[in-house]
Amino acid sequence: MKLLPRLCMATSSSNAAAGDSDASSNKLGSGASTSSSTVSTSSSSAAAAAVSEASSSSTSLPSLSAAASNAASFAHVATLLPLPAAAPAAAAVAAVDASHGFVVARPASVAFHDLCTLEAASSSDPGDDTAAAGSVKCVAHVHGGKAVTGHQDGRLRLWRASSRAPQRIRLAAALPTVSDRLRRFPVPSNHVAVRRHHRRLWIEHADTVSGVAASADGRLLFSVSWDKTLKVWAIPSLRCLQSLPAHDDAVNAVAVAPDGTVYTGSADRRVRVWAPRPASESDKTTKRQSKKPVYYLLATLSRHTAAVNAVAVGCGGQVLYSGGNDRCVVVWEREDSASHMVAIGALRGHRKAVLAVACTGDGLVVSGSADHTVRAWRRETDRRGHTCVAVIDGHGSAVRSVAVALVPGKQQLQAGGDDHDDGDEEWRVCSASFDGEVRVWSLRVTTGL
């Protein structure tokens, strides 16, 4: 296996302590507080990204970019803590959109937070206590104002706003549903062996649900588990459509591209690509096409040297980011070949395993690591290089979930009333750590206009 080239260099260690002054302040039960401290990462302190392109004839190429062209600054905006009565537990976060902001999931609650005010626009009823399900491992937004969470008990839970009280979120269903179980239970072929002398329905996960993602139209849901499987669910009917033996080891992450292509990352050090099988010629002739998509293995991507913990799709499905225990984020680009994706390089700088990756369609990538830091990377205009624009160090434990969203228009929180250039873009970065702390940061990036 050829070594991947470095796409970036570590940012200066002088930024490693950024945000420590906020570590014990600005903590809220369910609201938000504004922090007055702002740490800048200008081009003089943020090292340039050394970009190299993967090549079959050389393992090291010259840098494709010079000094960092984008200056950035970040500020701790708020810390979201669970209710005082709730025990501290690891939370999961996901970006929704400009109107809903972020969804934060904990073992006993799910809440949508406004992007600008960070107030809980809607939250679940304390009566919908799912503490018996174990810790929340993952959360995803579903089109239509819904959210789905994956739990330690091997089940998924679908949440939606109450029709009578929109500010409340209620538990709509737990997957697989009772009706789906009863429908399949009498058929012997629906029972599969999960280990010696133990059988379960194929629609059930036999271990912790480690990742969940929804299609762009909100009609399909994809879940992965430590039981090494990938399952496809239909949102309208709440039924499991397909179960695939995805990897040779525990599956840790899943992501869906706008065209429906699914990517899974596993502890077996591989990323696998799944695609819906196209309609056969006979179906096209008879104008009959199955309503159930059948997914198949399209490609296997092998560039990581350790377990893959996170995957994220950017640039309309043309770029894939995967983070793993090898402390780097591998960047993949779409190509028309049998491999489907080609690794063009890696983002390096984290000192420990990369546990979470999130990205946007505008070229901003955020990664969370076991080294307690969150790094923000900006894709250069040449569409090859990446610059590390910020290193956020404010958590007391490993960062296990991250989300990022662009603040729409000029709805920016301007601390101290400072004026900002029109070339500035403001982002909200939400990060959750294993100690149950969820922090929200304001990241302002100068586009260099």
C-alpha positions as CSV (number, residue, x, y, z in Angstrom):
1,M,0.0,0.0,0.0
2,K,1.4,3.3,-1.0
3,L,1.6,6.1,1.6
4,L,-0.9,8.9,1.1
5,P,0.5,12.3,0.6
6,R,-0.1,15.0,3.2
7,L,-2.8,17.5,2.4
8,C,-2.0,19.7,5.3
9,M,0.4,20.5,8.1
10,A,-0.4,20.9,11.7
11,T,-1.3,24.3,12.8
12,S,1.0,26.1,15.2
13,S,0.9,24.9,18.7
14,S,0.3,28.4,19.9
15,N,-3.3,27.8,19.0
16,A,-3.7,24.6,21.0
17,A,-4.9,26.5,24.1
18,A,-7.5,28.5,22.3
19,G,-10.8,28.5,24.1
20,D,-9.5,27.3,27.5
21,S,-10.7,30.5,29.1
22,D,-14.2,29.4,28.3
23,A,-13.9,25.9,29.6
24,S,-15.6,26.6,33.0
25,S,-17.9,29.4,32.0
26,N,-20.9,30.2,29.9
27,K,-22.6,26.8,30.7
28,L,-26.3,26.6,30.3
29,G,-29.0,24.1,31.1
30,S,-30.9,24.5,27.9
31,G,-30.2,27.9,26.6
32,A,-27.1,29.8,25.3
33,S,-24.7,32.4,26.6
34,T,-22.4,34.6,24.6
35,S,-18.7,34.5,25.2
36,S,-16.6,37.6,24.9
37,S,-13.3,35.9,24.1
38,T,-12.3,35.5,20.5
39,V,-9.2,33.7,19.3
40,S,-7.8,34.5,15.8
41,T,-6.0,32.1,13.6
42,S,-4.5,34.4,11.0
43,S,-2.3,33.3,8.1
44,S,0.8,34.0,10.2
45,S,-0.1,31.5,12.9
46,A,-2.0,28.9,10.8
47,A,0.4,26.9,8.8
48,A,-0.1,26.5,5.1
49,A,-1.7,23.3,3.9
50,A,0.9,21.2,2.1
51,V,-1.1,19.6,-0.7
52,S,0.0,16.6,-2.7
53,E,-1.7,14.5,-5.3
54,A,-1.8,10.8,-5.1
55,S,0.4,9.3,-7.9
56,S,1.1,5.8,-9.0
57,S,4.7,6.6,-9.8
58,S,5.7,8.7,-6.8
59,T,4.9,8.7,-3.1
60,S,5.8,12.3,-2.5
61,L,4.9,15.3,-4.6
62,P,5.7,19.0,-4.2
63,S,3.1,21.2,-2.5
64,L,0.4,22.6,-4.7
65,S,-0.3,25.6,-2.4
66,A,1.7,28.3,-0.7
67,A,0.9,30.3,2.4
68,A,-2.6,30.1,3.7
69,S,-4.8,32.6,1.9
70,N,-7.8,32.5,4.3
71,A,-7.7,34.1,7.7
72,A,-10.2,32.9,10.3
73,S,-11.3,33.6,13.8
74,F,-13.5,31.6,16.2
75,A,-15.3,32.3,19.4
76,H,-17.0,30.1,21.9
77,V,-20.7,31.1,21.8
78,A,-22.4,28.7,24.2
79,T,-22.2,25.4,26.1
80,L,-25.4,23.3,26.1
81,L,-25.7,21.0,29.1
82,P,-28.4,18.5,29.9
83,L,-31.1,19.2,32.5
84,P,-29.7,19.2,36.1
85,A,-31.7,16.0,36.9
86,A,-30.1,14.1,34.0
87,A,-26.9,12.2,34.4
88,P,-24.0,13.3,32.3
89,A,-23.9,11.1,29.1
90,A,-22.3,11.5,25.7
91,A,-24.4,13.4,23.2
92,A,-24.6,13.3,19.4
93,V,-25.2,16.3,17.2
94,A,-26.2,16.8,13.6
95,A,-26.7,19.9,11.3
96,V,-30.2,20.4,10.0
97,D,-30.7,23.6,8.0
98,A,-30.8,27.4,8.4
99,S,-34.3,27.3,9.9
100,H,-33.7,24.5,12.5
101,G,-30.0,24.8,13.1
102,F,-28.8,21.7,15.0
103,V,-30.3,18.7,16.5
104,V,-28.8,17.5,19.8
105,A,-29.6,14.0,21.0
106,R,-29.0,12.6,24.5
107,P,-30.2,9.3,26.1
108,A,-33.4,10.9,27.5
109,S,-34.0,13.9,25.2
110,V,-33.9,15.2,21.6
111,A,-33.9,18.9,20.9
112,F,-33.7,21.2,17.8
113,H,-31.7,24.4,18.5
114,D,-32.1,27.6,16.5
115,L,-29.0,28.4,14.4
116,C,-28.7,32.0,15.6
117,T,-30.1,32.2,19.1
118,L,-29.2,28.6,20.0
119,E,-32.4,28.4,22.0
120,A,-34.2,25.0,22.0
121,A,-36.9,25.6,19.4
122,S,-38.4,22.2,20.1
123,S,-37.5,19.4,22.4
124,S,-38.8,16.0,23.5
125,D,-41.0,15.5,26.5
126,P,-39.2,14.2,29.6
127,G,-41.9,11.5,29.7
128,D,-40.4,10.0,26.5
129,D,-37.5,8.7,28.5
130,T,-35.4,6.3,26.5
131,A,-32.6,5.9,29.1
132,A,-33.3,2.1,29.2
133,A,-32.1,2.1,25.5
134,G,-28.5,2.9,26.6
135,S,-26.4,5.7,25.3
136,V,-27.2,7.6,22.1
137,K,-24.5,6.7,19.5
138,C,-25.7,8.8,16.5
139,V,-28.4,11.2,15.2
140,A,-29.5,12.3,11.8
141,H,-31.9,14.8,10.5
142,V,-34.7,13.5,8.3
143,H,-36.5,15.7,5.7
144,G,-39.7,17.1,7.0
145,G,-38.6,18.2,10.5
146,K,-37.9,14.7,11.8
147,A,-34.9,13.2,13.5
148,V,-33.7,9.6,14.0
149,T,-31.4,8.4,16.7
150,G,-29.3,5.2,17.0
151,H,-29.0,3.5,20.4
152,Q,-26.9,1.1,22.3
153,D,-29.8,-1.4,22.5
154,G,-29.6,-1.9,18.7
155,R,-32.8,0.0,17.8
156,L,-33.5,3.2,16.0
157,R,-36.0,5.8,17.2
158,L,-37.8,8.2,15.0
159,W,-38.8,11.7,16.4
160,R,-41.1,14.2,15.0
161,A,-42.8,17.5,16.0
162,S,-46.2,17.1,17.7
163,S,-49.1,18.3,15.6
164,R,-50.8,19.8,18.7
165,A,-47.7,21.4,20.2
166,P,-45.0,22.2,17.5
167,Q,-42.5,23.1,20.3
168,R,-42.6,19.5,21.5
169,I,-41.0,16.5,19.9
170,R,-42.6,13.2,20.4
171,L,-41.3,9.6,19.9
172,A,-43.0,8.5,16.7
173,A,-41.6,4.9,16.4
174,A,-38.9,2.5,17.4
175,L,-37.4,0.5,14.6
176,P,-38.0,-2.2,13.8
177,T,-41.7,-1.7,14.7
178,V,-43.8,-4.3,16.5
179,S,-46.0,-4.7,13.3
180,D,-42.9,-5.4,11.2
181,R,-41.7,-8.0,13.7
182,L,-45.0,-9.8,13.8
183,R,-45.3,-9.8,10.0
184,R,-42.0,-11.5,9.6
185,F,-41.7,-13.7,12.7
186,P,-43.7,-16.7,11.4
187,V,-41.5,-17.2,8.4
188,P,-38.4,-19.4,9.3
189,S,-36.3,-17.9,6.6
190,N,-36.5,-14.4,8.3
191,H,-34.5,-15.7,11.2
192,V,-30.7,-15.6,10.8
193,A,-27.9,-16.7,13.0
194,V,-26.1,-13.8,14.7
195,R,-23.8,-16.0,16.8
196,R,-23.7,-19.6,18.0
197,H,-27.0,-20.9,19.2
198,H,-28.6,-17.5,18.8
199,R,-30.9,-16.4,16.0
200,R,-32.7,-13.1,15.4
201,L,-34.9,-11.6,12.7
202,W,-32.9,-10.1,9.9
203,I,-34.6,-6.8,10.3
204,E,-33.0,-6.4,13.8
205,H,-29.6,-5.1,14.6
206,A,-27.8,-7.6,16.8
207,D,-25.5,-4.9,18.3
208,T,-25.2,-1.2,18.9
209,V,-26.4,1.1,16.1
210,S,-23.3,3.1,15.4
211,G,-24.4,5.3,12.5
212,V,-27.5,6.5,10.8
213,A,-28.2,8.7,7.7
214,A,-31.2,9.6,5.6
215,S,-31.6,10.2,1.9
216,A,-32.1,13.7,0.5
217,D,-35.8,13.2,-0.1
218,G,-36.4,11.7,3.4
219,R,-37.9,8.5,2.0
220,L,-35.0,6.1,2.9
221,L,-33.0,5.6,6.1
222,F,-29.7,3.8,6.4
223,S,-28.3,2.4,9.6
224,V,-25.1,0.6,10.4
225,S,-24.1,-1.4,13.5
226,W,-21.3,-3.1,15.2
227,D,-23.0,-6.3,14.0
228,K,-21.2,-5.6,10.6
229,T,-24.5,-4.9,8.7
230,L,-26.0,-2.1,6.7
231,K,-29.8,-1.9,6.8
232,V,-32.1,0.1,4.5
233,W,-35.4,1.4,5.9
234,A,-38.5,3.0,4.3
235,I,-39.6,6.1,6.2
236,P,-43.2,6.2,5.1
237,S,-44.0,2.5,6.0
238,L,-41.3,2.2,8.8
239,R,-40.3,-1.2,7.4
240,C,-36.8,-2.6,6.9
241,L,-36.3,-3.2,3.2
242,Q,-32.9,-4.8,3.0
243,S,-30.0,-6.0,5.2
244,L,-26.5,-6.3,3.8
245,P,-23.4,-7.9,5.3
246,A,-21.4,-4.8,4.8
247,H,-17.9,-5.4,6.4
248,D,-15.7,-7.9,8.0
249,D,-15.6,-6.0,11.3
250,A,-17.8,-3.5,13.2
251,V,-19.3,-0.7,11.0
252,N,-18.8,2.7,12.5
253,A,-20.2,5.3,10.1
254,V,-22.5,5.8,7.2
255,A,-23.1,8.7,4.8
256,V,-25.5,9.3,1.8
257,A,-24.8,11.3,-1.3
258,P,-27.5,13.3,-3.0
259,D,-27.8,10.7,-5.8
260,G,-28.5,8.0,-3.3
261,T,-25.0,6.4,-3.1
262,V,-24.2,5.2,0.3
263,Y,-20.7,5.1,2.0
264,T,-19.9,3.0,5.0
265,G,-16.7,3.0,7.2
266,S,-15.6,0.1,9.3
267,A,-13.1,-1.1,11.8
268,D,-11.7,-3.3,9.0
269,R,-10.0,-0.2,7.7
270,R,-12.1,0.0,4.6
271,V,-14.7,2.3,3.1
272,R,-17.3,0.6,1.0
273,V,-19.6,2.2,-1.6
274,W,-23.2,1.0,-2.1
275,A,-25.5,2.0,-4.9
276,P,-29.1,1.2,-5.9
277,R,-29.3,-1.4,-8.6
278,P,-30.6,0.1,-11.8
279,A,-33.8,-1.2,-13.3
280,S,-33.4,-4.2,-15.6
281,E,-34.3,-4.0,-19.3
282,S,-37.4,-6.2,-18.7
283,D,-38.7,-3.8,-16.1
284,K,-38.2,-0.9,-18.5
285,T,-40.0,-2.7,-21.3
286,T,-43.0,-3.7,-19.1
287,K,-42.9,-0.2,-17.4
288,R,-42.8,-2.1,-14.1
289,Q,-40.2,-1.1,-11.6
290,S,-39.9,-2.3,-8.0
291,K,-40.7,0.4,-5.4
292,K,-38.1,-1.2,-3.2
293,P,-34.5,-0.1,-4.0
294,V,-32.0,-2.9,-4.0
295,Y,-28.5,-1.8,-3.0
296,Y,-25.4,-3.7,-4.0
297,L,-21.7,-3.3,-3.3
298,L,-20.2,-1.0,-5.9
299,A,-16.6,-0.5,-4.7
300,T,-14.2,-1.0,-1.8
301,L,-11.8,1.8,-0.9
302,S,-8.7,0.8,1.0
303,R,-6.3,3.6,2.0
304,H,-6.6,3.8,5.8
305,T,-4.1,2.0,7.9
306,A,-6.4,1.7,10.9
307,A,-10.1,1.6,11.7
308,V,-12.4,4.1,9.9
309,N,-14.6,6.0,12.4
310,A,-16.3,8.7,10.3
311,V,-17.4,9.5,6.7
312,A,-18.9,12.6,5.2
313,V,-20.0,13.5,1.7
314,G,-19.3,17.0,0.3
315,C,-19.5,19.0,-3.0
316,G,-22.7,17.4,-4.1
317,G,-21.4,13.9,-3.7
318,Q,-18.2,14.5,-5.7
319,V,-15.9,14.4,-2.6
320,L,-15.8,12.0,0.3
321,Y,-14.0,12.5,3.6
322,S,-13.1,9.6,5.9
323,G,-11.5,9.8,9.3
324,G,-9.9,7.0,11.3
325,N,-7.6,5.8,14.0
326,D,-4.6,6.6,11.8
327,R,-5.1,10.3,12.9
328,C,-5.9,11.6,9.4
329,V,-8.8,12.5,7.2
330,V,-8.5,10.9,3.8
331,V,-9.9,12.9,0.9
332,W,-11.5,11.0,-2.0
333,E,-12.8,12.4,-5.3
334,R,-15.3,10.8,-7.7
335,E,-14.0,9.3,-10.9
336,D,-15.5,7.3,-13.7
337,S,-13.8,4.0,-13.0
338,A,-14.4,0.7,-11.3
339,S,-13.1,2.0,-8.0
340,H,-15.7,4.9,-8.1
341,M,-13.5,7.1,-5.9
342,V,-9.8,7.9,-5.9
343,A,-7.8,9.1,-2.8
344,I,-6.1,12.4,-3.6
345,G,-4.5,12.9,-0.2
346,A,-5.0,13.2,3.5
347,L,-5.6,16.0,6.0
348,R,-3.2,15.6,8.9
349,G,-2.7,17.5,12.2
350,H,-4.7,15.6,14.8
351,R,-2.5,13.9,17.5
352,K,-5.0,11.1,18.1
353,A,-7.7,9.2,16.3
354,V,-10.3,11.2,14.3
355,L,-13.7,10.3,15.6
356,A,-16.0,12.6,13.7
357,V,-16.1,14.4,10.3
358,A,-18.7,16.9,8.9
359,C,-18.6,19.0,5.8
360,T,-20.7,21.4,3.8
361,G,-21.3,21.9,0.1
362,D,-19.2,25.1,0.2
363,G,-15.9,23.4,1.0
364,L,-15.7,23.7,4.8
365,V,-14.6,20.5,6.6
366,V,-14.7,20.0,10.4
367,S,-13.1,17.1,12.2
368,G,-13.3,16.1,15.8
369,S,-10.6,13.9,17.5
370,A,-9.7,12.0,20.6
371,D,-7.1,14.7,21.2
372,H,-9.9,17.0,22.5
373,T,-9.7,19.3,19.5
374,V,-11.9,20.3,16.6
375,R,-10.1,21.3,13.4
376,A,-11.7,23.3,10.5
377,W,-10.4,23.0,7.0
378,R,-11.1,25.1,4.0
379,R,-11.0,23.7,0.4
380,E,-9.0,26.0,-1.8
381,T,-10.2,27.4,-5.1
382,D,-8.1,25.0,-7.0
383,R,-10.3,22.2,-5.6
384,R,-7.3,20.2,-4.6
385,G,-5.7,21.9,-1.6
386,H,-7.1,22.3,1.9
387,T,-6.0,24.9,4.5
388,C,-6.4,24.4,8.2
389,V,-8.1,27.6,9.2
390,A,-8.7,27.0,12.9
391,V,-7.9,24.6,15.7
392,I,-10.5,24.7,18.4
393,D,-9.4,23.4,21.8
394,G,-12.0,23.7,24.5
395,H,-13.3,20.2,25.4
396,G,-12.2,18.2,28.4
397,S,-12.5,14.9,26.7
398,A,-12.6,13.3,23.3
399,V,-14.8,14.9,20.6
400,R,-17.1,12.2,19.3
401,S,-19.6,14.2,17.2
402,V,-19.4,17.4,15.1
403,A,-21.8,19.4,12.9
404,V,-21.4,22.6,10.9
405,A,-23.9,25.0,9.3
406,L,-23.6,28.3,7.5
407,V,-25.2,31.3,9.1
408,P,-27.7,32.6,6.5
409,G,-27.3,36.2,5.1
410,K,-26.1,38.8,7.6
411,Q,-27.6,37.1,10.6
412,Q,-24.3,37.0,12.3
413,L,-23.6,37.4,16.0
414,Q,-21.1,40.3,16.1
415,A,-19.5,40.4,19.5
416,G,-18.8,44.0,20.6
417,G,-20.6,45.4,17.5
418,D,-17.5,45.1,15.3
419,D,-18.0,45.7,11.6
420,H,-17.0,42.8,9.3
421,D,-16.1,42.8,5.7
422,D,-18.6,41.5,3.2
423,G,-16.1,38.8,2.3
424,D,-16.5,37.1,5.7
425,E,-18.5,33.9,6.0
426,E,-19.8,32.9,9.5
427,W,-20.4,29.3,10.4
428,R,-21.8,27.6,13.5
429,V,-19.7,24.6,14.6
430,C,-21.3,22.3,17.1
431,S,-19.2,19.7,18.9
432,A,-20.1,17.1,21.4
433,S,-17.6,15.2,23.7
434,F,-17.8,12.0,25.7
435,D,-18.3,13.9,29.0
436,G,-21.7,15.1,27.8
437,E,-20.7,18.6,27.0
438,V,-22.0,20.2,23.7
439,R,-20.3,23.4,22.7
440,V,-21.2,25.8,19.9
441,W,-18.6,27.9,18.2
442,S,-18.8,30.9,15.8
443,L,-16.2,30.5,13.0
444,R,-15.7,33.4,10.7
445,V,-13.6,32.8,7.6
446,T,-12.3,35.5,5.3
447,T,-12.8,34.4,1.7
448,G,-10.0,36.7,0.5
449,L,-12.2,38.9,-1.7
